[in-house]
Amino acid sequence: MDVTLKHTSQLADGDLRELRELLDGAFGGNFADEDFEHALGGVHALVREDGELIAHGSVVQRRVLHRGRALRTGYVEAVAVRPDRRRRGLGGQVMAALEEVIGRAYVLGALSASADGARLYEGRGWAVWGGRIGALSPEGPVRLADEEGSTYVWFPPGGALEDPAGRLDFDWRDGDVL
């Protein structure tokens, strides 16, 4: 088993179908079309066993406003491990590969964690953002209070922000913004 990194443009139609099946299974059928769309357009970390996809995560570029600066942010999406392969370190392998991408290409990493996923991220040095969370909606900036407490950030070695409690405003997208 090893982790392969591929851009969405390098995935064939069959790879995308296999990815969608993995995500549907890992999230108990609760993975919407918009969630799948959010996971595309960036770099995918793929773990295969005997040719079969068993774990995945992707990092896509987003812009995040913080104190008047637009930060190039690697946003982690669709981290999933096939249910029968969980608790074997595969999520950590996926995250290590994505963190390497973030560390080389972005100012910071961000993600929205479920209660189940939070332990994985916290154990890898990701931390809940202490300030407010918002989005740049078509009608202007809006606060996303429901995302506060579940939005995690990670800084590449040597990286940090001046105001770790300031508001983060994420670029808008259809469906769940974060």
N, C-alpha and C positions, 0 to 999 in steps of 0.2 A: 504494500500500500504506500502510495506517495501522493503528494499534493501537486496538482498541475494548475498553473495559472494560464487563463485564456481570456481574451477580450470577447465580448458578446459577438463581435463581427467574425470571430473564428469558430463559433458554435454552429454546427449544421442543424437543420430542422429536426433531425432525430435526437440530437443532443438537447435541444430546447424542450422537446416532448418528454424526454427522460427526466430533465430537470424539473419540469412542472409536475410530473408524477411523484418525484421525490418530495417536493415541497407540499403537495396535497397530502401525501401520506404522513409526513412528519408533523404537519399542523392539523391533522385530523379532519381534513377536508375543509378547513377554515382558512384557506389562502385564496384571497380574491384575485380577480384578473388585474385589478389596479396594483395589488401587492406584487404580482409577477412583473408587471410593467416597471415598477420602481426598482426591481432588481436587475434590470437590463441597462446596457449602455456603458458598462464599466468593465472591470476585471473580475473574473470569477475564479475562486479557489475550488477545485474539484477533487474529490477523493474517490478513487475507484478501487474496488476489490474484485479480482477476477473479471475485469472489464465492466463491472456494474457500478453505477454511481451510488455511493452510500453516504456522502456528506458534501455540503456546499456552503458557500457564502460568497457574497460579492461586495465590491466597493465601487460606488459611483460618485462622480463629482457633484457637489452642491456648493452653492454660495451661501455663506452665513454672515449676516451683519452683526458686528460687535463693536460698540463705541465708535461708529462712523466708518469702520473698515469692513470691506467685503473680503472675507477669508475663504480661500480655496480649501474646501473641506472634503475629506474622503468619508462618505457616509456608508456605513455597513448595512447591508440588506440580506434578507433571506438566508440567515445562518440556520442550517438544518442538518440533522443526522437521522438516517433511517432508524425508526424505532427499535428494530432488533439489533442495532449496532451501537446503541448509546452506552455511555459510561465507560468508554474505552479510549478516551483522549482525542477522538476525532474532531470534536468542536474546537479544542485547543490547537490542533494542527491547522485547521481552517483559519482560525483567528491569527495565528502566528504568521501565516502567509499574507493575510490581508493587512496586518500591522506593518509588515515589511513594505508593502505597496504604499500604504499611508505615509510611512516614515520617509520614503524617497520622493513622494510627489505632492504631499499636502501639508498645510500648516497645522491641521488637527484632524482627528478622527471623531466621528459622532455616530450615535445609533440610538434607537428607541428599544429598550429592553422589556421583555415580558418578565413576570415574576420568576418563571422557570429559568430564563436565560441570564438573569442578573448575576447569579453566582459565578458563572463562567467568566463574565466580563470583569467583575470585581476582582476575581482571582488573577486576572491578567493586568491589573493596574488601571483599568477604566474606572472613572468616578462619576457619580451623579453630578450633573451641573447644578451649582448652588443658586443660580439666579433664575430669573424668569425666562420662559420660552415663548417665542412668538413666530409668526410667519408673515411674509410679505404677500398678502392676499390681493386679488384684483381690486378690492375696495380700499386697500391700504393696509398698514400693519395691524395685526390682531394678536391678542394674547392667546396662548394655548395652555391654559392652566392644567388641563388633564395630562399634559406631557411633562409637567414639572414633577420631578421625583423619579421619572423613568427614562429621561434623556441622559445618556452617558457620553463623556468625552474622553479622549486619549491624546496625549501630546507625544510626538516623536521625541527621542532623547534630546534634551537641551531646549525643548520648546515649552512655551507657556504663554498665557495672556496676562496683560497688566492688571485687569480687573476680573478675577475669577468668579465674581458674583454678579456681573453685569448681565444684561439681557442678550440672548441670542435670538436673532430673527432669521429663520430659514427661508430659502426661496420656495415659492409656491409650486405645487403640483396637484394634479387631480387625485381624488380619493383622500385617504389619510395623508395629511401633509408630512407627518413624521412617520 
